[in-house]
Amino acid sequence: MSEVSSDIVLFEEFNCSNGTRVGIATLNTPKTLNGLSLEMTRLLATRLEIWAQDPDLALIIMRGAGDKAFCAGGDLHTLHQSMTANTAKVAKADSYAGTFFAEEYALDYRIHTFPKPIMVWGDGIVMGGGMGLMMGASHRVVTDTSRLAMPEITIGLFPDVGGTWMLNRLPGKTGLFLGLTGAMIGASDALFAGMADYHVPRTAWDALISGLTSQAWERVPQTGDGSALNHAKRVMNDDHLNCILHELSVPPAPAIGPLQTHQARIQRLCNGSSLEKIVSNILALSDDSDPWLARAAKTLAAGSPGSARLTFTLLQRTKHVSLAEAYRIEWAAGLICTIHGDFEEGIRALLIDKDKQPKWNPATLELATPEWVEKFFTLPFPANEHPLDQLGESA
């Protein structure tokens, strides 16, 4: 085993039985629940490209340090500092927020399109930016401690990092419900919704590493080579990893989570084209006997009305677009969120002053009209200056 220390991200390589290697990237800021910073994003992006070009590097694992989280989101403190410093409230592509979102989304897209297997060990909390890293991996593993959510409505944002694209692809109205309520799900519901592929006990980590290092992986000479032989080798490595994870997988407990239990009810509550009606239906659950549903309703009630409108509209507009286009739409909306709407106020109330008393503007859903939300889809500069303009063209 070799290790390269960058403090905030640790990179290790394990030798396998035939001289091939497995790379492990560990997010290493457990005190902040491995929140993803711009520096961490750049370290990951650089290392992924090195590993992509290494024929002896067979596959990659991403995990989080500590026992609480894979990654609980992005670096909101620095984003808040950049927003408060932008007193003119001008949206610029090269601002800190514009750069952070662009590089984070580009990394997430690279994971979706990576030429080698990437396994994310989604142990503990997986939220926001953590979901962005996990959703594009070829092998997404949850454990008995996994808790997944897109809770951006609580901070005045929306499910970004490709979240709108992902939520649109969940069963029925599941994605809309999770986006509006920030509801947290465990392993069984993650498997049901297609947000994870395997459930492996946290205690099986050492057995997983043993299985990976005892495998004779295929060498793929050039990641950009589209030959049938190299394609077959990549498929074989993918299958080897599937077999190892299958052997270690166990049924999650409980076998059926609240999302699956209430799937039919969620479908009825979220049907229709009126956001006002859908929100009213969900808010009526605040006194429900099921604590998961009641908590979801209360989160929506306390969340940003503007975020509810923006999330609803984004899900409509990204429903039939490519993944790359979804990232472009989200980037523009996210940049505008840094100068309009509730993002700055939401972070202040939750993480800076911690008074948990955000003053949302607009204060009600009635004021967050379809006309109001249009500003989040209008770039204040030419489209060719969009930093993700070329995303997907070489995929």
N, C-alpha and C positions, 0 to 999 in steps of 0.2 A: 504493500500500500504506500502511495505517496500522497503528500498533502501540501497544498499551497494556501497560506493564510493571508486573507485580506481583511481580517478582523470581522467585518460585517457580513461577508459571505465566505464560507470555507469551501474549498474545492479539493476533493480527494479522488484518487484513482485506485481501484482494486484490480489486481492481476487475476485473471481467470485461468482455467486449466490448460488452455492452448496458447497462452500468451496474449490473448485479447484482454481488453480492460473494460471496466465499468466506471463511469464517472459519477460522482455524487456532489451536488451543489447544496449546501446547507445555509439557509438564511439564518444569520447569527446575531440577532438582536432580540433575545427572548424577553428582555425587560419591557420592550414596546410591542410584545407579541409578534415579533418579526415583521413589523410594519415596513412596507416597501418604499425605500427612498430612491431618489434619482441616481445616487451613486451605486446603490445595489442593483438597480436596473441596468446600468452601464456595465458593471462587472459581470452580470449574468449574460448580457448580450455578447460581450467580448468572448467569454469562455465558451458559450454555445458555438460560436463560429470556429473557434479553435478545435473543439471536439467534432464538429461537423466534417472537418477536413482530415481528421485523423482516421485512417482505415482500421487501426487496431482498437479504436474506441467504439465498442459495440452498442452501448446504450447509456442513457443518463437517468439518474434519479434526482428529484428535487424534494427537499424536506425542510422542516423548520427546527431550530434548536430549542431545547427546553421541552417541557411536557404539557404546555398549554395551547400552543397554536402552530399550525403550518405558517399562516400569514393572515393577520386580522385586518389587513387593509393597507392603504397607502399612507405616506408621511403627511398627515394632515396639518401638523404643527407648522412645517415649513411652508406648505401651501397657504396657510392662514397668514403667515408673516408676509408673504409675497402679495396677498390680496390687500392687506391693510396698508402696505407700502405704496400700492398703486392708487394714490389719492385722486388722480385724474379719471380713474375708472375707464381706461382705454384698453380695449382688447388687442393684444399684439401676439402674433404667431411666435415671436422669439422671446416672449416673456418667460419667467420661470414656470408658470403654470402651463403655458403652451408647450414649452420644451418637455416638462415632466410628463404631461399626457401623451405627447407625440412619441416619446421614447418608450414609455410604458406600453402603449398600444402596439407599437412596432415589435417589441419583445413578445407580447402576447400573440401577435399574428405569426411571428416566427415559430413559436411553439406549435401552433396549429399546423404549420406547413413543414415542420422539421423532418429531414430525411432519415432520421434514426428514431428508434423507440425512446420516448420520454415517459417515465413513470413519476407521477406526483404522489408522495406519501402524505395524504391529506389528514393527518392526525391532529386532533384538537380543533381549534377554531379556524375556519376557512371563510373569510369574508372579503367583500370588495376586491381589492387588488390581489388577494390570495385566490379568489375565484377566477380572476383574469389569468393567473399563471396555471391554474389547475384545469380549466375547462378545455384548453386546447391540447392537453397531453394525450398521448396515444393510450396510456394506461393510467386510469384515475382510481386510486385506492383510498377507501375510507376505513376507519378503525372504529372500535367501540367508543372512542371519545370524540369522534368527529361531530362538529356542529357547523353547518353550512348556512350562509345567509347573504342576502344583498340588502343591507339595511340603510341604504343611502337616503331614504326619505326622512330619516331622523336627523340628518345634517344638511338638508336642503340641496342635495345633489340628485342623481338618478342612477340606476344600475348601469354603470359604464364598463370599461375594460372588455367590451364585447358582450356585456350582460344583456343588452336588449336583443341581440341576435340569439343568444342562448335561451333566454326566457321565452322567446317566440317559438322555440322548438321543444318545449316541454308539453306534456299531455294536456289537451284541452285548454282551459283557462288558468292552469296552474301558474304559468309564468306571470300573468297579470296579477294574480293574487299575491304571489311572493314579492313582486316588485312594489306593489302598493303598501304592503304590510310589513315588509322586512322580516317575515316569519322565519324562524330558525328551524332547520330540519336535521335529523340524525341520519345514520347510515342506511337504515331500511328505506326511508323516503328518498334519499339520494339515489339509491339503486332503482327504485320505482320510477323516479322522474327522469332517469337517464343522465344524471349529473355525476355518476360514479360508475365504475365497471366492476370493482371487486371490494368485498369486505374482508379484511384480514385483521386479526387481533393485534393490538399494539405490541403484545409480548412476542409476536412472531418475527420481529425485526431481524434478530440475529439469524434465525432460520432462513429468512429471505436472502440476506447477504451470503450465507453459506450456499444456498441454492444457485444464486447468480454466479458466484466465483467458481463453482464446480462445473459450470456449463461451458462447453466448447462452442463459442459464438462464431458466426460467420464474419469474415473480413470483407468489407465493401470498399474496393480500391478508391473510388471517387464518388463523392456524394452527388455530384452533378451529372454523373454518367447515367443515362436513362436506358442502358442496355438491359435486355431481358434477363441476363445472368445476374447482374447486380440487383435488379428488382427482385428476383427470386431469393437472393441472399437476404435482402431486407425483410422480406416476408417471413423467411425462416427465423430470423432473430425475433421478429414480432411474435411468432408462434411459440418460440422457446420461452419468452417472457410470459405469455398467456398460460402456458403449462405450469410454470413455477407458481404463478399467482393462484391458479386454480387449485393446486395442491394445498396451498396454505389458507384458502378461503374457508370461512365458516358462515352459517346463517347469522344475520344480525339479530340482536335482541333489543326491542321487540321486533318480531318478524314483520309486522305491519305498523307503520307509523301514522301519525295524525294526518299527514297530507294525503296518504292513500285512503285512510279511513273516511275522510270527508271529501273525497274527490268529486263525487256526484253533487254534493251540496255546494262546493266551491264553483262548480260549473254553472249551477243555477244562479248563484249570487253574482257572478261576473259576466253573465251573458248580456248581450245588447251593445248598442253603440253610445249610450249615454253614460259618461263618467260619473255624473252627478247621481244617477240611479245606482250604479255599481258601488260607489262609495257609501251611499245611504244603506244599501244592503249589508255591506261589511260592518259598518258602524253599529248596526243592530245586534251584532254578535257580542257586544261589550259585556253583556250579562249572561252570556252562554255558559252552560254547565261545564263545557269542555274548556279547560284553562288555556289550551293552545289557541283555540279560536278566539277566546276573549282577549288574550294578550295581543293577538294580531290586530284585532279591532282597535284596541287602545293605542297601539303603536301608530296606526293610521290616523287616529283622532289627534294625536299629539304631534304628528309629523307635518312637514311643510305642504300646504295646499298647492303651492306652485310646483313642487316636486311631483306631487300626484298628477297634475296636469301634464307636466313635461314627460314623465314616465309613460303615461297613457299614450301621448302623442308619438313619442319615440317608438314605442312598440308597434304602432300602426305604420310608421314610415320605414321601419327596418324589416318589416315582415317578409318582403319579397326581394330584398337586395342581397348582394354578395356579402361575405364576411368583411372583405376589405372596405366596401362602401359603408357598411355599418360602423366600422371604426372611424371612417371619415366623418360621418354624421355625428357620432358621439363626440369626437374631438371638438367639432365646432360648437356643439351644445355645451360641452364642459367648459370651453374657453369663455363663452358668454356667461356661464354661471359664475365666473369669477368677478364679473363686473355688474351683473344684474341678478335678481333673485336672492336666494337665502343661503347660499353656500357659506359665505363668510360668517354670517350670523349663526348658522347651525353649528359650525366648529367652535365658535366663541362660547356658545351656551353649553356645549357638551364637554369640551376639552380645555378651554382656556380659563374662563371664569367659573365653569362647572356649576352654574346656577340652574341649569336645565330648564331655563325659562326663555326660550327663543322668542323673539318678536318677529313672526313671519310677515313677509310682505310680498305678495298679497296675503291678507289675513284669513281669507275664506276662499273656498273653492269657487264660489260664485264670482269672485273678483279675478280669479285665475282663469280667464276666459280663453277660448280657442284663439282669439285675436291676440291676447296678451302673450301667448306662448310662441308666436311666430318669430319673435326677436331671436330666439335660440337657434334658428335655422338660417339666419342671414349673416354671412361673413362680412366683417367691416373692411375687407381687403380682397383683391382679386383671387379667384379660385385657384390659380396656378401657384399661389404662395402658400397653399395648404401644405403643411409639412408631410402629410401622408398621401399626397397627390399621386405618387408612383406606387403606392402599396398594392401588392398583388400582381403587378405587371410582369414580374419575372417568375412568379410561382408556377 
